[in-house]
């Protein structure tokens, strides 16, 4: 009797170990390894569309990065609902002793939505916190008849930056958002800091998460036991 039940017990133990191990590994990857878009800056509100950019005319804004690994900037666009297919180029420059191209990407104008935030992704630029940057948009194939705009504010709502249009800087500011790529673990302090009192403690947050993980692991083990119990013949 012991010999007949031993293989089933071994299979059950192996199944538990594999399922729980994969679950724990997945949690580690999602929390400590995978990087997510995290909002650093949100410059708004808008109150006026910018002049259109097209051909040799560019548009952009300077800003000081508050995040460490910039990989995305969203711009509130005014496309005038034009049905166009020309490419729109996004460029990000680091401003120091000179202006250095840090990253660039390109998207089709047909993918941009009117009066919505549109996402411009680019290869992650690391160690950006505290550095000054300039982003700009260009549409060399566009004309004065089908150029696009970016929503802006006619007041100086962002003192650390300036809007640029056709290479010239002014006191206005574009409406934009800047995102960094971060792991959940690296954001733990900022996530809990928004809570009042003891709820702002990262240690308490970790304890609650560990208790939840333990409950989920127990649930997985119980489900494996039920599956194997159903497969065992009843005498």
N, C-alpha and C positions, 0 to 999 in steps of 0.2 A: 504493500500500500504506500509506504514511504517512497519507494522507487518510482511509482506511477505519478505521484503528486510533485516530486522534485522538479521535473522539467517544466511543469506549469508555473511553479513558484519562481523558477529561474527566469522564464519568459516574462512573467509579470514584473519582476524586479528590473530586468533589462529595459522593458517598455517604459516603466516609471522613470528610470535614470535618463533614458534618451529624451523623452518628452519634457521632463523638468529641466534637463540640461539645456535643451534647445530654447526653452522659454527664458531661462536665466540669461543665456548668451544673447538672445534677441534684445532683452532689456538693457544689457550692458552696451550693446552696439548703439541702440537708439538714444541712450542717455549720455554716453561718454565719447562716442566716435562720430555719429552723424551730426552734421552741422545744419542748422536751420536759419532761414532769413529772420533776423531780429531787427525791429525798428529802432534806429538810433535818433533820427531827426525827422521832424514833421513841420515844415515851414509853410504856414498858411495864416489867414484865409486869402483867397483870391478876390479881386474886385475889378479886374480889367484884363482883356486879352492883350498879349504882346503884339507888336508888329510881326508880320509874317516873315519866316526865314525861307530862303530859296536861293538857288544858284550859289554865288560866292558869299551870300549873307548868312552868317552863323548866329546862334543865340545860345546863351549859357549863364552860369552863375558860379561865383567862387564861394567856398564854404570851408569851415574848419571841422575836420572829422572828429566825432566823439566815440566812434567804434574802432576796433582794432583790425578788422578784416572786411573791408568794403567789397561787396560783390553785386550790389543792385541799387539802382536809383529809379524812383517812380516820378513821372512828370504829369501834371494835369494839362492835357493837350486840348487845343482847339483846332480840329481838323477841317472845320467848315463842312463836314460830311462829304468832302471830295472823294470821288471814286478814282483813286490814282494808285499806281503800282511802283513808283520810283523808290529807290532805297533811301533810308534815313540812317545816317551814320552818327553813332554816339562815341564821344572821345572824353577820356578822363585824364587830366594833367595834374601832376604834383608841382606845386609852386614853391620854389626855394630860391637859390641864387639864380636859377634859370627855370624855364618851364619845360618839364619832362613828361612825355606821354607815358602814362602808367597803365592804361588799358583802353581797349576799343572794341566795339561790336557794331553790328548792322542789322536792321530790321526793315521789313517792307512797309511802306506807308499804308498799304491796304489793311494791315493788321492793327493800325492805331485807331482808337475809338474817340469820338468827339465828346468833349466835356467829361472825360473819365481820366483817372490815373492810368497811365500806361507804363509798363515795366520795361526797363532797359537793364539787361543782365550783361555782365562782362567777367572775364577771368578775375578771380579774387585778388585784390591788392592787400597785402599783409602789412602789419605794423603801421597802421594809418592814424591811430589815435593822436590828436593834437596837431596833425599836419594840415597844411592848407592845400586845397585842391580847386581845380576849375573843371566843370563839365560843360560840354557844348554839343549842340546838335547841328548837323549840316545835311542839306538835301541838294547836292550839286545838279541833279537832273530836273529839279522842280523849277517852275517859272513864277513870275509875279501873278499869273492867272490861277495857279493851283498850289501856292505855298501854304504852309501851316503855321499855327501860332502856339504859344505856350501861355497858359494863364499865369498872371502875375499879380502883385499888389503894388499900387502906385506909391505906397508909403514904405519907409525903411523898416520893415517888420523883422528883418534879420540883420542886426548890426555887424555880425562877423563876416558878412558876405555882400557881394554886389552883383547885380544883373549885368550881363554883357550882351550887347546887340551889335552886330556888324563890326566886331572888334573893339568897340568902345564901351566903357563901364559907366554905370549910372547908379543912382541911389535906390532905384526900384529893386524888388526881389521877385524871383520866380516862385511858383508854388511847387514844392518838391518834397520827396521823402528819401532818406538815405538808410540803407539796410546793411548790417554786417552779418557774416556767417558765424554762428556760435553754437556750441553744444548746450544741451539742457544743463549739464553739470556746471559749466562755466557761468550760466545765468542764474544759478540757484540763489545767490545773494540778492540779485536785483529782483527776482520773482518774489522772495519773501519780504523784502524791505517795504513793499507796499502795504503789508498787513499791519494791523495795530498790535501793540503790546507784545505778549509772548508769542503771538502768531507770526511775528517777524523773525523768529529764530530759525536759521537754517537747520540746526540740529533737530528741532521738533518736526520740521518738514521731512527730514530724512527718516526719522523714527516712524512717522505715519506711513511713509512710502514703504518702508521695510515691513511693517505690519500688514499692509495691503498685499505686498508681494508674498508674504508667508501665507496669507489666506488664499491667494490664487494658486500657490504651489500645492497647498493642502487640497484644494478643489480639484486640481489636475490629478493628483494621486488618487482621490476618491473616484473620479470618473474612470481611471484605468482599472481600479479594483472592480467596479461595477461591470465594465465590459468583459473582464476575464471571468467574473462570476456567472454571467449569462452564458458564456461559452462552455463552462464546465457542465458535464452531464449530471442531472439530478437522479439520485437513486431512491 
